[in-house]
Every structure is written in C-alpha cells, then in structure tokens.
Amino acid sequence: MTEHGSYQIKKKLYEVAELLSPDFVKISRSEFVNLNYLDHLELTVQGTIALKLKNGTTTFVARRCVKNLKERLGI
C-alpha cells in the first residue's frame, strides 16, 4: 500500500526485500512497513504489538518479527 494505492507484486518476498530502502522492516511473512510512516505502537490485550501508521492504518507484528522490530527502533 502506498499513498497512491495498493499494489500486488508477483515476486517472492525476499526479492522485494532486496529492492526496498533500509527504512523498511519486515513485520510478518507477507508484510513490510516503512518506519517513516509509523505513528505509534500499541500493545494489545492479547499481547501482540499493533502498529498505527500515519495514514490511520493498523497492522500487527508477527511474534517472530518482534525482536527485529525492537532492534530497528532501538527499544
């Protein structure tokens, strides 16, 4: 998803990851987030981390990606 719309890519996710800038971090098997568009984090009742983006979108971090996200954010 971008400011201009939503896109689907037929490449494998690791191939797309090689094309992305260092501002992106993997948060699940099928999703990367641009940290420049991160508004804030919220802990949910279930213990997961919800990412609130500046455009109002909410997405969730997979458990296996939490460590990488924390390292990238410096927390």
Secondary structure, 3 states (H helix, E strand, C coil): CECCECCCCCCCHHHHHHHCCCCEEEEECCEEEEHHHEEEEEECCCCCEEEEECCCCEEEECHHHHHHHHHHHCC
